[in-house]
Amino acid sequence: MKYLLQLQNILKASDLSQEELARRLDVSFVSLNSWLNERAVPRVSAQAKIELLYLNIVGAEGVDEDRLKNAIIEAVASKLTVSQLLSSQDMLDNLILHMTYNTNTIEGSTMTLSDTKEVLFDQAVLSNRTQIEQLEAINHKSALLWLIGQIADDRGFAFTATAIKDLHLRLMSGILSNAGVYRNHNVRIMGAHVPLVNYRKIDEAIDELAQMINSAETINTVELLAKSHARFEQIHPFSDGNGRVGRLLMLGISLRDGIFPPIVAKERKQAYYKYLERAQTDGAYEPLMLFIAESINEAKTKLRGAEI
């Protein structure tokens, strides 16, 4: 049964508990459990919700052009300047919390949202989490605030190789011995089919990427985010931390352009990687653009409405 396979794949791809999945589908735990154990069949309206959540988390094969167009229009109209962000401590704290939690969880951290909040804002030291995981959270907050501060600087800010190295240094300090330094060997991403840039060509590739980011005037911010993010992750300039740096760069570009930044939700990790690889291997940027636009629109709602 299609709905059953979709439910199973949602649980596998998202790491949602059955209780969390039931809330997402607006049904009781008992109802969801009966569907999963084939004791009952969801109504047509419930199956439609399951399908929508499945496509959101696991990823779709195609993109509806109207949906893409409308999502981009909404995203680029979601205005947020750095000064507005810095003048709202609640919004800034929510951005720090949710981006740190999601980006580190995508990379394998086991810290919960509550754990992350305690470490970032209460200066707690958790006995049930590793020192590295807690340092990753602290460093991410530091790197994020540094980047926002650079963009807020009245003297202007450009995305350069030096700035990218400085961002990585702050993010991976105390975690990697070569923090802030490009890798000096070739690498492959396990499970992916994307050829990464030869380490000897990283300097040239980063300079070209920086030029694209700094001079992009003919494309909207969502398209720039998709193309620059796909390219940065394919350059893969560092031995580790590339995903987190890349997502911070998307935040920086968004704030530079005066819109809400995308927060890549941990539940959508599988769709995110799927769309990223399609952009890198086939030049099909539309799915990634839709994903980023939706992530911006979801972030706007979360940052405006959530309580820290």
N, C-alpha and C positions, 0 to 999 in steps of 0.2 A: 504494500500500500504506500502510495506516494507520501502522504502526510506523515506516516510512521518513519520512513527513511529520512524525511526532512527534519523531524524532531530529533532523531538520533544524531544526525549530522550537526545540527545546531548545538546540541549538548557537547559533542566532541570538539567542535571548532572553537567554541566560546568559553568553555570551562564554567559555564553557568550551572548553578545547582538546579535541581528540579523546582525548588521553591522560587528561585529567581526567574526561571523560565515561565512558570505559571503566572507570576506577576506581569511579566512582559506581554503575555498573551491575554491578560485580564480574565483569567479563569482560576478556579480553586486548584489546590494541589491535588485533591482527590480526583478531579476531572482529568488533569494532565496525566496522573499516574494510571488512570483507567485507559487512556489512549495509548500510552506507552506499553501497557501490558495487554493490549488488544481486547479489553473487556468492554470497550465502548468505542464508537466512531464519532469524531467531532462533526459538528454541524458545518454546513457549507460556509457560513460566515467565519467560523473558527478556522476552517481549512485555509481560507483566504488570508487570515492573519498569520498563520503558520508559514504560508508561502512567502509572504512579504518579509517576515523576520528571517526566513531562510536565505532569501536573496540579499538581505542587508548584511548578514553575518558571513555566509559562505561565499557569496559573490554571484553575480549574474554573468551570462555569456555575452549579452548585448546591452546596448544603451538606448533608451527611448529619447529621441532628440528633444522632444518638448520638455521632458523631465529634466534633462541636462540644461537646456536653455533657462528654464525657470529657476533651477537651483543656483546657477551662476549669477543670474540677475539678483536673486535674493542675497547671495553671498557678498557680491561687490557693493551692495547697498547697505551692508551691515557695518556701518562706520564705527570705528574706534581709534582714537588717536592715542599716542603714548601718554600725553598729558592727561587725558581723560582716565586712562588706566591707572596712572600713578596718583590721581586725585581720589580714587576709590579704593581704600585699603581692603574692603571686603572682596571686591572684584579681583584685585591683584592677588590676594591670598588664595582665592578660589582657582585662579589660573595656575598658580604655583602648585597647589595641591593636586588638582586633577591632571595637569599635564605630567607632573613628576610621577604620580602613581601609574598612569596609563603607559607612559613611555618605558618606564622601568619594568613593569609587568610584562610588556611585549617582549622584553629582552630576557625574561626568565626570573625576575625578582618574585619572591613569595610574600612580600609585605602586602598587607591589606591596606585599604584606604585609611582605616583608623590608625594602623601602624604608621603610615606615612605622615599623617597629621601630627601624631605624637612626636615623631622624630623631627619634623620640620618646624613646628611651632611651639612645642613644649620642651624642646631640647632633651627629650627622653632617650635613654639608652635601653634598648629592648634585649632581654636575655634570651628570647625565643627566635630572634632573627640574627643573621650573620652580620659581622662587622662590615663586610664589603657591601651588603645590601643597604645598610644604614648610611654608609659613606656615599653610595651611589645617589641616594635621595638628597643628602646634604649638598653634594657637589652639583647635582642638577639644579637645585634652587639657586646656588651661587652663580652657575653659568647663565641661567635664565635671567637673573637680575642684572648681571653684568651686561648681557646683550641688550636688555631694555634700556639700561643706562647709557650705553653707547649710542643707541638710536635717538635717545632723548637729548643727547649733547647738541647744543646749538651750533657747534662748529661743523656739524654734518658727519655722516657715517657712510662708509662704503664697504661693501662686502669684498674683502681681499683675502689673499692667501694667509696673510698675517692674522687677520681677524678670525679666520676659520681655525687656524692653529691655536690661537689664544682661547677660543671657545672650547676646543678639545682639551687643552691643558687644564682648564678649570673643571671640566666635566670629569676627567679621568685622573686628576691629581691624587696620588696616594693609592691608586688602583692599578695603573700601568706604569712601568718604569720608563716607557717612551711616550708619555703623555705630551701632546703638542708637537709630535714628530711624525712625519709620514712614514708609512711602512717601507721597508727596504727589501721586500721579497714579493713574489707573486702569490696570490691566494685564490681560493675558490669558495663559494658559498654552498655549503652542503644542502642538497635537495633542490637547488636552483639551477637553471640552465642559461644563466646570464654570464657572458664573458666579461670579466673585469679588466680594468685598464692595467697595462703593464706598469710595474712600479717605477720604471725609468721615465715614464711619460706623465706621472702624476702632477708635477709642477706645471707643465704646459696645459694639462687638462683642467686643473683648478683655475688657472689664470683665464682660460677661455670661459669657464663657467661663471667666474666673477664678472667678467665683461658682459656676459649675457644678462646676469641679474641686475647689474648697475645701469645698463643702457636700455633695458626693456621698456619701450614706450608704445609699441604698436599692438601689444596683446594685453588682455585683462589679467588681473592678478591671479585668478584661479588657474589660467592656462600657464602662466609663468611658474606658479608653484608646482604644478604637475611636471612640467618639462625640466625645471631645475632640480627638483627632488629626485626624479628618475635618473638624471644624469649624475648627481652627486653620489647616489648610492651605487651607481655603476662604476664610478671612479674609485670608490671605496678607499679613500686615501690613508686611513689609519688601520692599525692592526686590530683594533676593537673600538666600539663606541660609535661607529658610523651611523647606525640607525638613529641614535639619540641626537647626534650632532645634526643630522639631516632634518629631523623634526623640529629642532630648535631653529635651524635656518628658515624653515617655513614660517615659524612664529615671527622671526625677525623681518622677513620680507613682507608679511601681512601687516605688521605694525608700521613698518616704513611706509606702506601704501595706505595706511589709515583704515584698515578693516580688522574685524575679529580674526584671530588666528585659528587654524584648525587644530582640534585635539583628536588625535587618532585613538579611538576607543579600543581598549584591549579586547573586547568581545568581537571586534571586527578585524582582528589580526589576519585571519585567513583571507578575507576579501581584499584587505590592504595589500598583502604580499602578492596575491593573484593579479590585481590590477597593476601593481608596480612592475611585475615581471612582463606583463603584456606590453606595457609602455616601452620597456627596455629592449625587448626582443622583436616586437612587431611594429613599434612606432604607433601603437594604438593608445593614444592618450585619453580618449574620451571617458573610458571607465574610471580612470584615476582622477580625471577632472571632476566627474560627478561625485566620486568618493570624497574628494577634498572639499568641494562646495557644500556637500551635506555635513561634513565634519565642522565646517565653519558655522553653518546654520545651527547645528546642535550645540556648539560651543557658546554661541551667543545666548541661547536659552539657558544653558547651564550656568554661565558666568553671571548673567543678570539675575537669575532666580535662586541660585543655590546659597545656602548658608554655610559658612565655614565652621 
